[in-house]
Amino acid sequence: MEAGVARKRSRIRLFLLGLVFLLFVFSVPWYRGDSEGLRLVLGLPDWVAVALGCYGVAAILNSLAWLWTDIDDDAAVEFPLADPGEERES
């Protein structure tokens, strides 16, 4: 793959992972005040609905980030914890 394309894919992947991080931060209900009343969204408290929505969108963005990850299928596989004298079956 061309170096410029790989760099662009890497930036897109990092952007998507940044969005996932922001969604996890937003999913925590610390933005709610003690005086706010309970509102229901689809039968759930509003903060639960927001958290579940954030987790769902984060899962989708995370899978898109994996699609943009370059994996070299021809690279040698290393087994750092394996015994050097032990033979492996292919």
MMTF fields as JSON, N, C-alpha, C and O atoms, coordinates in Angstrom:
{
  "mmtfVersion": "1.0.0",
  "mmtfProducer": "UNKNOWN",
  "numBonds": 359,
  "numAtoms": 360,
  "numGroups": 90,
  "numChains": 1,
  "numModels": 1,
  "chainsPerModel": [1],
  "groupsPerChain": [90],
  "chainIdList": ["A"],
  "bondAtomList": [4, 2, 8, 6, 12, 10, 16, 14, 20, 18, 24, 22, 28, 26, 32, 30, 36, 34, 40, 38, 44, 42, 48, 46, 52, 50, 56, 54, 60, 58, 64, 62, 68, 66, 72, 70, 76, 74, 80, 78, 84, 82, 88, 86, 92, 90, 96, 94, 100, 98, 104, 102, 108, 106, 112, 110, 116, 114, 120, 118, 124, 122, 128, 126, 132, 130, 136, 134, 140, 138, 144, 142, 148, 146, 152, 150, 156, 154, 160, 158, 164, 162, 168, 166, 172, 170, 176, 174, 180, 178, 184, 182, 188, 186, 192, 190, 196, 194, 200, 198, 204, 202, 208, 206, 212, 210, 216, 214, 220, 218, 224, 222, 228, 226, 232, 230, 236, 234, 240, 238, 244, 242, 248, 246, 252, 250, 256, 254, 260, 258, 264, 262, 268, 266, 272, 270, 276, 274, 280, 278, 284, 282, 288, 286, 292, 290, 296, 294, 300, 298, 304, 302, 308, 306, 312, 310, 316, 314, 320, 318, 324, 322, 328, 326, 332, 330, 336, 334, 340, 338, 344, 342, 348, 346, 352, 350, 356, 354],
  "bondOrderList": [1, 1, 1, 1, 1, 1, 1, 1, 1, 1, 1, 1, 1, 1, 1, 1, 1, 1, 1, 1, 1, 1, 1, 1, 1, 1, 1, 1, 1, 1, 1, 1, 1, 1, 1, 1, 1, 1, 1, 1, 1, 1, 1, 1, 1, 1, 1, 1, 1, 1, 1, 1, 1, 1, 1, 1, 1, 1, 1, 1, 1, 1, 1, 1, 1, 1, 1, 1, 1, 1, 1, 1, 1, 1, 1, 1, 1, 1, 1, 1, 1, 1, 1, 1, 1, 1, 1, 1, 1],
  "groupList": [{"groupName": "MET", "atomNameList": ["N", "CA", "C", "O"], "elementList": ["N", "C", "C", "O"], "formalChargeList": [0, 0, 0, 0], "bondAtomList": [1, 0, 2, 1, 3, 2], "bondOrderList": [1, 1, 2], "singleLetterCode": "M", "chemCompType": "L-PEPTIDE LINKING"}, {"groupName": "GLU", "atomNameList": ["N", "CA", "C", "O"], "elementList": ["N", "C", "C", "O"], "formalChargeList": [0, 0, 0, 0], "bondAtomList": [1, 0, 2, 1, 3, 2], "bondOrderList": [1, 1, 2], "singleLetterCode": "E", "chemCompType": "L-PEPTIDE LINKING"}, {"groupName": "ALA", "atomNameList": ["N", "CA", "C", "O"], "elementList": ["N", "C", "C", "O"], "formalChargeList": [0, 0, 0, 0], "bondAtomList": [1, 0, 2, 1, 3, 2], "bondOrderList": [1, 1, 2], "singleLetterCode": "A", "chemCompType": "L-PEPTIDE LINKING"}, {"groupName": "GLY", "atomNameList": ["N", "CA", "C", "O"], "elementList": ["N", "C", "C", "O"], "formalChargeList": [0, 0, 0, 0], "bondAtomList": [1, 0, 2, 1, 3, 2], "bondOrderList": [1, 1, 2], "singleLetterCode": "G", "chemCompType": "PEPTIDE LINKING"}, {"groupName": "VAL", "atomNameList": ["N", "CA", "C", "O"], "elementList": ["N", "C", "C", "O"], "formalChargeList": [0, 0, 0, 0], "bondAtomList": [1, 0, 2, 1, 3, 2], "bondOrderList": [1, 1, 2], "singleLetterCode": "V", "chemCompType": "L-PEPTIDE LINKING"}, {"groupName": "ARG", "atomNameList": ["N", "CA", "C", "O"], "elementList": ["N", "C", "C", "O"], "formalChargeList": [0, 0, 0, 0], "bondAtomList": [1, 0, 2, 1, 3, 2], "bondOrderList": [1, 1, 2], "singleLetterCode": "R", "chemCompType": "L-PEPTIDE LINKING"}, {"groupName": "LYS", "atomNameList": ["N", "CA", "C", "O"], "elementList": ["N", "C", "C", "O"], "formalChargeList": [0, 0, 0, 0], "bondAtomList": [1, 0, 2, 1, 3, 2], "bondOrderList": [1, 1, 2], "singleLetterCode": "K", "chemCompType": "L-PEPTIDE LINKING"}, {"groupName": "SER", "atomNameList": ["N", "CA", "C", "O"], "elementList": ["N", "C", "C", "O"], "formalChargeList": [0, 0, 0, 0], "bondAtomList": [1, 0, 2, 1, 3, 2], "bondOrderList": [1, 1, 2], "singleLetterCode": "S", "chemCompType": "L-PEPTIDE LINKING"}, {"groupName": "ILE", "atomNameList": ["N", "CA", "C", "O"], "elementList": ["N", "C", "C", "O"], "formalChargeList": [0, 0, 0, 0], "bondAtomList": [1, 0, 2, 1, 3, 2], "bondOrderList": [1, 1, 2], "singleLetterCode": "I", "chemCompType": "L-PEPTIDE LINKING"}, {"groupName": "LEU", "atomNameList": ["N", "CA", "C", "O"], "elementList": ["N", "C", "C", "O"], "formalChargeList": [0, 0, 0, 0], "bondAtomList": [1, 0, 2, 1, 3, 2], "bondOrderList": [1, 1, 2], "singleLetterCode": "L", "chemCompType": "L-PEPTIDE LINKING"}, {"groupName": "PHE", "atomNameList": ["N", "CA", "C", "O"], "elementList": ["N", "C", "C", "O"], "formalChargeList": [0, 0, 0, 0], "bondAtomList": [1, 0, 2, 1, 3, 2], "bondOrderList": [1, 1, 2], "singleLetterCode": "F", "chemCompType": "L-PEPTIDE LINKING"}, {"groupName": "PRO", "atomNameList": ["N", "CA", "C", "O"], "elementList": ["N", "C", "C", "O"], "formalChargeList": [0, 0, 0, 0], "bondAtomList": [1, 0, 2, 1, 3, 2], "bondOrderList": [1, 1, 2], "singleLetterCode": "P", "chemCompType": "L-PEPTIDE LINKING"}, {"groupName": "TRP", "atomNameList": ["N", "CA", "C", "O"], "elementList": ["N", "C", "C", "O"], "formalChargeList": [0, 0, 0, 0], "bondAtomList": [1, 0, 2, 1, 3, 2], "bondOrderList": [1, 1, 2], "singleLetterCode": "W", "chemCompType": "L-PEPTIDE LINKING"}, {"groupName": "TYR", "atomNameList": ["N", "CA", "C", "O"], "elementList": ["N", "C", "C", "O"], "formalChargeList": [0, 0, 0, 0], "bondAtomList": [1, 0, 2, 1, 3, 2], "bondOrderList": [1, 1, 2], "singleLetterCode": "Y", "chemCompType": "L-PEPTIDE LINKING"}, {"groupName": "ASP", "atomNameList": ["N", "CA", "C", "O"], "elementList": ["N", "C", "C", "O"], "formalChargeList": [0, 0, 0, 0], "bondAtomList": [1, 0, 2, 1, 3, 2], "bondOrderList": [1, 1, 2], "singleLetterCode": "D", "chemCompType": "L-PEPTIDE LINKING"}, {"groupName": "CYS", "atomNameList": ["N", "CA", "C", "O"], "elementList": ["N", "C", "C", "O"], "formalChargeList": [0, 0, 0, 0], "bondAtomList": [1, 0, 2, 1, 3, 2], "bondOrderList": [1, 1, 2], "singleLetterCode": "C", "chemCompType": "L-PEPTIDE LINKING"}, {"groupName": "ASN", "atomNameList": ["N", "CA", "C", "O"], "elementList": ["N", "C", "C", "O"], "formalChargeList": [0, 0, 0, 0], "bondAtomList": [1, 0, 2, 1, 3, 2], "bondOrderList": [1, 1, 2], "singleLetterCode": "N", "chemCompType": "L-PEPTIDE LINKING"}, {"groupName": "THR", "atomNameList": ["N", "CA", "C", "O"], "elementList": ["N", "C", "C", "O"], "formalChargeList": [0, 0, 0, 0], "bondAtomList": [1, 0, 2, 1, 3, 2], "bondOrderList": [1, 1, 2], "singleLetterCode": "T", "chemCompType": "L-PEPTIDE LINKING"}],
  "groupTypeList": [0, 1, 2, 3, 4, 2, 5, 6, 5, 7, 5, 8, 5, 9, 10, 9, 9, 3, 9, 4, 10, 9, 9, 10, 4, 10, 7, 4, 11, 12, 13, 5, 3, 14, 7, 1, 3, 9, 5, 9, 4, 9, 3, 9, 11, 14, 12, 4, 2, 4, 2, 9, 3, 15, 13, 3, 4, 2, 2, 8, 9, 16, 7, 9, 2, 12, 9, 12, 17, 14, 8, 14, 14, 14, 2, 2, 4, 1, 10, 11, 9, 2, 14, 11, 3, 1, 1, 5, 1, 7],
  "groupIdList": [1, 2, 3, 4, 5, 6, 7, 8, 9, 10, 11, 12, 13, 14, 15, 16, 17, 18, 19, 20, 21, 22, 23, 24, 25, 26, 27, 28, 29, 30, 31, 32, 33, 34, 35, 36, 37, 38, 39, 40, 41, 42, 43, 44, 45, 46, 47, 48, 49, 50, 51, 52, 53, 54, 55, 56, 57, 58, 59, 60, 61, 62, 63, 64, 65, 66, 67, 68, 69, 70, 71, 72, 73, 74, 75, 76, 77, 78, 79, 80, 81, 82, 83, 84, 85, 86, 87, 88, 89, 90],
  "secStructList": [7, 7, 2, 2, 2, 2, 2, 2, 2, 2, 2, 2, 2, 2, 2, 2, 2, 2, 2, 2, 2, 2, 2, 2, 2, 2, 2, 1, 7, 6, 6, 7, 7, 6, 6, 7, 7, 7, 7, 3, 3, 6, 6, 3, 3, 2, 2, 2, 2, 2, 2, 2, 2, 2, 2, 2, 2, 2, 2, 2, 2, 2, 2, 2, 2, 2, 2, 6, 7, 7, 7, 7, 6, 6, 1, 7, 7, 7, 7, 6, 6, 1, 7, 6, 6, 7, 7, 7, 7, 7],
  "xCoordList": [0.851, 0.0, 0.899, 1.97, 0.462, 1.216, 1.287, 0.34, 2.423, 2.639, 1.622, 1.16, 1.262, 0.292, -1.083, -1.776, -1.476, -2.779, -2.777, -3.756, -1.666, -1.566, -1.634, -2.265, -0.987, -1.031, -2.449, -2.9, -3.15, -4.522, -5.43, -6.255, -5.274, -6.083, -5.796, -6.699, -4.526, -4.158, -4.799, -5.263, -4.829, -5.468, -6.97, -7.542, -7.608, -9.046, -9.316, -10.259, -8.489, -8.649, -8.489, -9.286, -7.473, -7.283, -8.445, -8.848, -8.984, -10.143, -11.342, -12.034, -11.584, -12.704, -12.519, -13.474, -11.297, -11.047, -11.185, -11.603, -10.841, -11.06, -12.539, -12.941, -13.35, -14.799, -15.342, -16.226, -14.817, -15.232, -14.931, -15.772, -13.739, -13.37, -14.342, -14.809, -14.647, -15.568, -16.963, -17.627, -17.403, -18.709, -18.717, -19.709, -17.634, -17.573, -17.589, -18.214, -16.915, -16.926, -18.336, -18.818, -18.999, -20.339, -21.375, -22.395, -21.129, -22.124, -22.257, -23.256, -21.272, -21.352, -22.286, -22.101, -23.277, -24.297, -23.88, -24.702, -22.666, -22.234, -22.715, -22.517, -23.34, -23.873, -25.244, -25.781, -25.805, -27.136, -27.024, -26.134, -27.937, -27.994, -28.903, -29.736, -28.741, -29.575, -31.034, -31.938, -31.259, -32.619, -33.407, -34.609, -32.748, -33.456, -34.389, -34.035, -35.594, -36.564, -36.253, -35.494, -36.855, -36.644, -37.519, -38.734, -36.9, -37.642, -37.416, -36.32, -38.45, -38.347, -38.2, -38.885, -37.299, -37.105, -37.19, -36.341, -38.22, -38.473, -38.561, -38.11, -39.145, -39.333, -38.112, -38.155, -37.025, -35.792, -35.541, -35.941, -34.879, -34.467, -33.607, -32.857, -33.72, -33.033, -31.528, -30.93, -30.901, -29.46, -29.071, -27.993, -29.944, -29.678, -29.801, -28.984, -30.816, -30.992, -29.796, -29.331, -29.301, -28.132, -26.912, -26.166, -26.704, -25.552, -25.621, -24.62, -26.785, -26.922, -26.724, -26.114, -27.237, -27.024, -25.556, -25.056, -24.861, -23.414, -22.656, -21.761, -22.991, -22.295, -22.544, -21.637, -23.767, -24.075, -23.299, -22.732, -23.272, -22.528, -21.028, -20.315, -20.541, -19.124, -18.757, -17.672, -19.639, -19.371, -19.286, -18.423, -20.158, -20.131, -18.856, -18.209, -18.489, -17.268, -16.014, -15.055, -16.028, -14.897, -14.74, -13.619, -15.849, -15.743, -15.298, -14.573, -15.717, -15.22, -13.719, -12.989, -13.263, -11.824, -11.041, -9.951, -11.579, -10.901, -10.878, -9.915, -11.917, -11.916, -10.829, -10.32, -10.464, -9.43, -8.038, -7.069, -7.917, -6.629, -5.948, -6.541, -4.686, -3.905, -3.256, -2.532, -3.525, -2.952, -2.209, -2.781, -0.937, -0.121, -0.295, 0.252, -1.053, -1.307, -0.077, -0.018, 0.897, 2.097, 3.225, 4.296, 2.998, 4.043, 4.301, 3.398, 5.528, 5.887, 5.194, 5.091, 4.726, 4.042, 5.069, 5.826, 5.084, 6.015, 5.251, 4.119, 5.882, 5.309, 6.255, 7.08, 6.15, 7.13, 7.096, 8.104, 5.991, 5.896, 6.143, 6.132, 6.365, 6.563, 7.975, 8.91, 8.114, 9.429, 10.188, 9.667, 11.422, 12.158, 12.43, 12.571, 12.506, 12.778, 11.516, 11.594, 10.384, 9.107, 8.759, 8.872, 8.34, 7.951, 6.47, 5.677, 6.121, 4.732, 4.151, 4.829, 2.879, 2.164, 1.591, 1.128, 1.613, 1.049, -0.363, -0.997],
  "yCoordList": [-1.169, 0.0, 1.235, 1.241, 2.236, 3.481, 4.163, 4.104, 4.814, 5.417, 6.512, 6.623, 7.325, 8.391, 7.855, 8.413, 6.773, 6.156, 5.554, 5.672, 4.905, 4.309, 5.387, 5.185, 6.535, 7.637, 8.18, 8.472, 8.315, 8.826, 7.852, 8.269, 6.549, 5.543, 5.569, 5.396, 5.786, 5.843, 7.051, 6.947, 8.192, 9.388, 9.183, 9.58, 8.569, 8.304, 7.362, 7.565, 6.337, 5.38, 6.073, 5.836, 6.923, 7.642, 8.59, 8.744, 9.225, 10.101, 9.3, 9.73, 8.14, 7.302, 6.843, 6.843, 6.451, 6.026, 7.194, 6.998, 8.402, 9.587, 9.825, 10.183, 9.624, 9.753, 8.709, 9.005, 7.492, 6.437, 6.873, 6.714, 7.419, 7.902, 8.989, 8.951, 9.949, 11.023, 10.494, 10.986, 9.498, 8.9, 8.218, 8.303, 7.546, 6.92, 7.979, 7.777, 9.09, 10.175, 10.761, 11.021, 10.969, 11.553, 10.606, 11.058, 9.295, 8.33, 8.329, 7.84, 8.866, 8.934, 10.088, 11.201, 9.848, 10.879, 11.956, 12.354, 12.441, 13.485, 14.869, 15.837, 14.977, 16.257, 16.54, 17.636, 15.558, 15.733, 16.376, 16.053, 17.283, 17.908, 17.121, 16.335, 17.332, 16.641, 17.086, 16.322, 18.318, 18.858, 18.452, 18.705, 17.824, 17.439, 16.268, 15.31, 16.373, 15.308, 14.137, 14.265, 13.001, 11.801, 11.853, 12.023, 11.707, 11.627, 10.249, 9.697, 9.695, 8.367, 8.485, 9.278, 7.687, 7.577, 6.098, 5.312, 5.718, 4.308, 3.439, 2.294, 3.995, 3.266, 3.216, 2.594, 3.856, 3.876, 5.286, 6.26, 5.401, 6.752, 7.381, 6.688, 8.695, 9.359, 9.124, 8.985, 9.077, 8.88, 7.474, 7.281, 6.492, 5.123, 5.064, 4.426, 5.726, 5.745, 6.418, 5.95, 7.514, 8.196, 7.283, 7.185, 6.613, 5.724, 4.572, 4.257, 3.938, 2.834, 3.3, 2.594, 4.481, 5.033, 5.29, 4.995, 5.848, 6.103, 4.801, 4.731, 3.768, 2.494, 1.861, 1.275, 1.982, 1.432, 2.141, 1.491, 3.477, 4.238, 3.977, 3.907, 3.831, 3.535, 2.177, 2.023, 1.203, -0.117, -0.025, -0.658, 0.744, 0.909, 1.628, 1.211, 2.704, 3.439, 2.592, 2.687, 1.767, 0.892, -0.14, -0.433, -0.69, -1.643, -0.955, -1.552, 0.293, 1.036, 1.301, 1.244, 1.59, 1.808, 0.536, 0.61, -0.625, -1.882, -2.119, -2.684, -1.7, -1.843, -0.986, -1.331, 0.121, 1.014, 0.633, 1.329, -0.458, -0.904, -1.789, -2.741, -1.463, -2.262, -3.423, -3.223, -4.637, -5.83, -6.573, -6.895, -6.837, -7.545, -9.044, -9.603, -9.691, -11.123, -11.963, -13.133, -11.393, -12.141, -11.992, -12.572, -11.228, -10.999, -12.28, -13.093, -12.445, -13.607, -13.522, -12.448, -14.655, -14.709, -15.04, -16.003, -14.225, -14.439, -14.964, -14.558, -15.863, -16.421, -16.106, -16.945, -14.897, -14.48, -15.301, -15.359, -15.932, -16.689, -18.174, -18.94, -18.593, -20.016, -20.439, -19.639, -21.707, -22.283, -22.399, -22.981, -21.855, -21.883, -23.286, -23.464, -24.285, -25.639, -26.388, -27.489, -25.808, -26.468, -26.29, -25.192, -27.369, -27.29, -26.96, -27.328, -26.262, -25.857, -26.631, -26.9, -26.983, -27.587, -26.488, -25.473, -26.673, -25.665, -25.984, -25.242],
  "zCoordList": [0.0, 0.0, 0.0, 0.607, -0.664, -0.759, 0.605, 1.39, 0.877, 2.196, 2.494, 3.629, 1.499, 1.716, 2.069, 2.92, 1.414, 1.688, 3.091, 3.828, 3.452, 4.791, 5.866, 6.904, 5.629, 6.6, 6.738, 7.845, 5.616, 5.648, 6.403, 7.217, 6.128, 6.819, 8.32, 9.138, 8.67, 10.077, 10.758, 11.893, 10.075, 10.648, 10.817, 11.833, 9.831, 9.937, 11.104, 11.869, 11.235, 12.327, 13.678, 14.587, 13.825, 15.081, 15.371, 16.524, 14.33, 14.505, 15.013, 15.936, 14.412, 14.842, 16.284, 17.061, 16.646, 18.024, 18.993, 20.134, 18.561, 19.381, 19.631, 20.738, 18.59, 18.761, 19.728, 20.532, 19.655, 20.587, 22.016, 22.901, 22.25, 23.582, 24.051, 25.189, 23.186, 23.561, 23.876, 24.788, 23.124, 23.411, 24.769, 25.493, 25.129, 26.452, 27.556, 28.597, 27.338, 28.329, 28.433, 29.536, 27.295, 27.292, 27.886, 28.406, 27.816, 28.299, 29.819, 30.347, 30.526, 31.992, 32.356, 31.863, 33.204, 33.465, 34.453, 35.279, 34.414, 35.346, 34.925, 35.659, 33.765, 33.31, 33.915, 33.758, 34.6, 35.191, 36.567, 37.353, 36.834, 38.153, 39.083, 38.631, 40.378, 41.364, 41.287, 41.624, 40.843, 40.828, 39.586, 39.511, 38.608, 37.379, 37.652, 38.339, 37.091, 37.249, 36.323, 35.362, 36.635, 35.833, 34.589, 34.682, 33.432, 32.181, 31.587, 31.683, 30.974, 30.374, 28.861, 28.214, 28.316, 26.866, 26.539, 26.959, 25.787, 25.456, 26.714, 26.722, 27.769, 29.008, 29.907, 30.968, 29.506, 30.295, 30.809, 30.171, 31.96, 32.375, 31.284, 30.596, 31.132, 30.016, 30.018, 28.952, 31.199, 31.247, 30.794, 30.232, 31.035, 30.57, 29.052, 28.388, 28.499, 27.049, 26.366, 25.328, 26.947, 26.378, 26.434, 25.46, 27.568, 27.714, 26.717, 26.074, 26.579, 25.636, 24.195, 23.392, 23.868, 22.527, 22.251, 21.165, 23.25, 23.093, 22.907, 22.066, 23.67, 23.547, 22.179, 21.586, 21.683, 20.358, 19.253, 18.375, 19.296, 18.294, 18.436, 17.435, 19.68, 19.902, 19.303, 18.742, 19.417, 18.836, 17.314, 16.705, 16.704, 15.247, 14.812, 13.851, 15.509, 15.16, 15.375, 14.609, 16.417, 16.668, 15.549, 15.133, 15.063, 13.959, 12.679, 11.883, 12.461, 11.301, 11.43, 10.441, 12.646, 12.86, 12.545, 11.978, 12.904, 12.583, 11.082, 10.562, 10.381, 8.916, 8.285, 7.219, 8.918, 8.399, 8.897, 8.592, 9.657, 10.179, 9.149, 8.642, 8.841, 7.905, 8.652, 9.627, 8.179, 8.776, 7.67, 6.629, 7.909, 6.933, 7.153, 8.104, 6.277, 6.413, 6.097, 6.475, 5.415, 5.041, 6.058, 5.881, 7.112, 8.121, 8.906, 9.105, 9.344, 10.149, 11.507, 12.099, 11.981, 13.273, 14.342, 14.22, 15.397, 16.496, 17.697, 17.96, 18.412, 19.627, 20.782, 21.143, 21.376, 22.39, 23.669, 24.374, 23.992, 25.236, 25.029, 25.992, 23.791, 23.515, 23.865, 23.821, 24.214, 24.482, 23.163, 22.212, 23.08, 21.819, 21.295, 20.085, 22.164, 21.721, 21.305, 20.758, 21.557, 21.254, 19.779, 19.233, 19.147, 17.735, 17.647, 18.513, 16.583, 16.371, 15.204, 14.212, 15.342, 14.22, 13.365, 13.885, 12.066, 11.164, 10.818, 10.068]
}
